[in-house]
Amino acid sequence: MNNLAASITKIVYSFQSGNQIQATYWVTVEKDGDSFATGKTTLILSHDCKILKDKLIPNIKVKSSEHSVTPPEAEDEVQDIMPVVLKKVLSAINELTSIWNVPPGITSNSLTKAKVEVLKSTKSF
């Protein structure tokens, strides 16, 4: 894309109420091999994942996304690459969650379409 290459440099996320995740990632954009711009994307993702037998079936959707670019004058050139990075991020999330191992429960009956909910936990040290 116009001699542009992008690589994710940092990802932060936090679980929110209502089975949502807020995630932000930063992207270094290079043009002709030189650092050209830094992109930042903030997402709100919803997840309605289910357990089917011993597999996690991901259902992750983007509720909102916001892209920004530094320096601002690079935004026109970088605007086409940011959605491509977002698509690859979502693909990787779905691929990785679909291979998570779900340990069997205490019963011999396997789970069928059991909803997955993230619970807050506290750690004692």
C-alpha positions in Angstrom: 0.0 0.0 0.0 1.9 3.1 -1.3 5.2 1.6 0.1 3.7 1.5 3.6 4.3 -1.2 6.1 2.7 -1.4 9.6 3.6 -3.3 12.7 1.9 -3.4 16.1 4.2 -2.1 18.8 1.9 -2.3 21.9 -1.5 -3.6 22.9 -3.3 -2.9 26.2 -6.8 -4.2 27.1 -9.2 -4.4 30.0 -12.4 -6.3 30.6 -15.5 -4.1 31.0 -19.0 -4.9 32.3 -21.5 -6.5 29.9 -19.0 -8.9 28.3 -17.0 -6.1 26.7 -13.4 -5.5 26.2 -11.7 -2.1 25.7 -8.5 -2.5 23.7 -6.0 0.0 22.4 -3.1 -0.8 20.1 -0.3 1.3 18.6 1.1 0.8 15.1 4.4 2.0 13.7 3.9 2.9 10.0 7.0 2.9 7.8 7.2 4.4 4.3 10.0 3.1 2.1 11.6 1.5 5.1 11.7 4.7 7.2 9.5 5.5 10.2 6.7 7.7 8.9 3.8 7.8 11.5 2.4 6.2 14.6 -1.2 5.0 14.5 -3.4 4.4 17.6 -6.7 2.4 17.5 -9.1 2.2 20.4 -11.7 -0.5 20.3 -14.7 -1.6 22.2 -15.3 -5.3 21.5 -18.2 -7.4 22.6 -17.8 -11.1 23.1 -20.5 -13.7 23.3 -18.3 -16.8 23.4 -19.6 -20.2 24.1 -18.1 -23.5 25.1 -19.0 -26.5 23.0 -17.6 -29.7 24.3 -14.0 -28.9 24.9 -13.6 -25.9 22.5 -14.2 -22.2 23.0 -16.3 -20.9 20.1 -15.4 -17.2 19.8 -18.0 -14.6 18.8 -16.2 -11.3 19.0 -17.6 -8.2 17.4 -16.4 -4.6 17.1 -18.9 -2.2 18.8 -16.8 0.9 18.1 -13.3 1.8 16.8 -11.4 5.0 16.7 -8.2 5.6 14.8 -5.7 8.5 15.2 -2.4 9.2 13.6 0.7 11.1 14.7 1.7 13.4 13.0 -1.8 14.5 11.8 -0.5 15.5 8.4 0.2 11.8 7.7 -3.4 10.8 8.3 -4.5 10.9 4.6 -1.7 8.5 3.6 -2.1 6.2 6.5 -6.0 6.0 6.6 -6.1 3.0 4.2 -3.7 0.8 6.2 -5.3 1.2 9.7 -8.5 -0.8 8.8 -6.2 -3.5 7.3 -4.4 -3.8 10.6 -7.7 -3.9 12.5 -8.9 -6.8 10.3 -5.7 -8.7 11.0 -6.0 -8.0 14.7 -9.6 -9.4 14.9 -8.6 -12.4 12.8 -5.7 -13.2 15.2 -8.0 -12.8 18.2 -10.6 -15.1 16.8 -8.0 -17.6 15.7 -6.2 -17.6 19.1 -9.3 -17.9 21.2 -10.6 -20.8 19.0 -7.6 -22.9 20.0 -7.8 -22.3 23.7 -8.1 -25.6 25.6 -11.1 -25.8 27.8 -10.6 -28.3 30.6 -13.4 -30.8 31.1 -15.8 -30.1 33.9 -16.5 -32.2 37.0 -19.3 -34.1 35.2 -19.0 -36.5 32.3 -21.6 -34.5 30.4 -19.8 -32.1 28.1 -21.0 -28.5 27.9 -23.2 -27.5 24.9 -23.4 -23.9 24.0 -22.5 -22.8 27.5 -22.1 -19.0 27.7 -18.7 -17.6 28.8 -18.6 -14.7 31.2 -15.6 -12.9 32.5 -15.6 -12.6 36.2 -13.4 -10.3 38.2 -11.1 -11.9 40.6 -8.9 -10.6 43.5 -5.4 -11.6 44.1 -3.9 -11.9 47.6 -0.1 -11.7 47.9 
